[in-house]
Structures are given as C-alpha cells and as structure tokens.
Amino acid sequence: MRSAANTPEATAAVADSTGNWVDRAPLALRPWLRLSRIDRPIGTWLLLLPCWWSLLLAALSDGRFGWFDLWIAAGCAIGALLMRGAGCTWNDITDRHIDGKVARTALRPIPSGQVSVRGAAVWMVVQVLISAAVLFTFNIATVALGVLALVPVVVYPFAKRFTWWPQAFLGIAFNWGALVGWTAHTGSLGWQPVVLYLGGIAWTLFYDTIYAHQDFEDDALIGVKSTARLFGDDTPRWLAIFAALTVALTAIATFGTTLGAGAAITFVALLAPIALGGHLIWQMRRFDAKNSAVLLRLFRANRDAGLLFVLFSACALALQLIHIG
C-alpha cells in the first residue's frame, strides 16, 4: 500500500468531514481512515440503526433478550463500521474519475493521489474479511443474508450512471440490517422485518435526497443522476411522501410485532415510528435546497431520528421484560 504521509493532501480534510480525531491521527493513517469514512461516522450510524430496530422488534416478538442479543447488537455495530468502510472504499474505486471533478469529493484519498487503486482494493478486502469473522458468529440464516448483502453493495456505485433513483439502490444496501437483526435473534425471517426493511428504504430516500442536493450543480455538469436532480423544486413534496411511507411501514412492522403483547407495550412501541416521523417533519420544515450547510446538518440529524426509534422500542421491550418477569 502506498504511503501518503509526505503528500500535502494528507493534511487536508475532505470537504464534508466532521473535523474529528482523524484530522489529528498520524499522517500515514489518515488516507486509509478517510477512505473508510471514519471521519464521517453518520454513514455507520445509518447502516447500524436498522439492525438495532430489527433486533429490538425481534426481541419484542418473543419477549426474550439475552446475553447473545447484546453480542448481536455489538456485532452489528462492528459490522456496520467495517462494511460501511468497505462499501465506501469500493465506491471510491469505482467513482475515482467522477470524484476528481466534484468540489466536495476532489480531496478524497484516491482522486487526490494519496492512495493507489490497488492499495484501496487490498484495504477493502481486509475490512470485508474482518466483518465476515463477526458475521460467522451468528446463525446460518444470518450468515446467508450477510453474504447476499454484498450484491447491492457492489451494484450501488454504478446506479447513478443508469438510473435517476440511485438513492433507492443505496436504501436497498443500507437497510439490509433490518433483515439481519431479526434473523440473528430468531433464526428465520418474518414478514415484519421485510416491512421494516421497506420502511428503511423510504427513510434512505428521504435523507439521501437531502444529501444529494449538495452536489446538484456538479452532478448536472458531469451527468450524474440523482433523485435531487430528478425532483428539483418538487423535492419538498417527495420528501413528504418518503416521510409518510417511512412512518407507515415502520408502524405496520411495529404493530404487527407487538399485537399480542398487550396494549401498553404496543402503545409504547408505536411511539417509535411516531417520534421518527416527528423528526422527519422537523427536517422538512428546515429544508433549504440552496444551503449546503443546512443540507449537511439535516442529513446528519437522521442519526438522532433513528435513535428515537431505538429509544422507544427499547422502552417497550423493557416494559415487556418487566411484565414477563
């Protein structure tokens, strides 16, 4: 792997970096950490949260939550960090010629020359292998789902070349955890995680359309497709549609999971999609397609939106466990 410690670009943060500890890490490590987007943890959160949603709903479905479930939660966190890093590395390999033409991405490690394509490929494989080691601690059905998840990850970077809906492909990849968390707990797939998965895809369409508006002009110049360009001035209406779908689908999955658990538990659990929807409304009211700083802030705020779902689902599970105990 080629070292970038002596290149001037190695000291410069990527345009939309959070300015965190990566900017103070040893010079030789910075390009690799940035290649995996360690300096921008929001992507890891957005990949992880559907896993936790699903795990909590699975636990609500049978009233069980044990020590291995804590490992599932931790393993999903480790896997989200590594697979998000591997996916971003793959994305940067495939997009290296495009990224160099976009102001926000021109300083990424590959287009700026800090990391070679071969070095990036090796780094990607290392992350996948470590993630696989975590995956193989789960049951066979979850392992199969985890392997299958590689398909949308591989396809996603090419989506913006042939469709106006690359955000949908991102949603397919990023919300796979909604299937994994449930299956890791129960050993099989049910209809509830599938509906939750669809709700997660709608959520991704919401937040990544907001994110894509940052690159609206650059994408138009180089011919990259996105829902932001497709919707244009009609984006607020589409955001409302995606928000409504997110709430409706996650509520159906939640209600279907807790239907026999008692009215109090179902009520608390349904506060999860309601709180998520309230946060999405808050974002829509502040949406400004021309203000990149606002767009980035709203995109990152989806970590808190997803954590609200985790909070109320966890409260419902705690209430159920106390009742059972």
Salt bridges, closest charged atoms under 4 A:
ASP16 OD1 - ARG40 NH1 2.53
ASP16 OD2 - ARG104 NH1 2.60
ASP23 OD1 - ARG34 NH2 2.97
ASP39 OD1 - ARG40 NE 3.84
ASP62 OD2 - ARG64 NH2 2.91
ASP62 OD2 - HIS185 NE2 2.87
ASP69 OD1 - HIS185 ND1 2.56
ASP92 OD1 - ARG37 NH2 2.67
ASP92 OD1 - ARG108 NH1 3.61
ASP95 OD2 - LYS160 NZ 2.62
ASP95 OD1 - ARG161 NH1 3.25
ASP99 OD2 - ARG108 NH1 3.54
ASP215 OD2 - ARG104 NH2 2.42
ASP234 OD2 - ARG237 NH2 2.89
ASP304 OD1 - ARG303 NH2 2.93
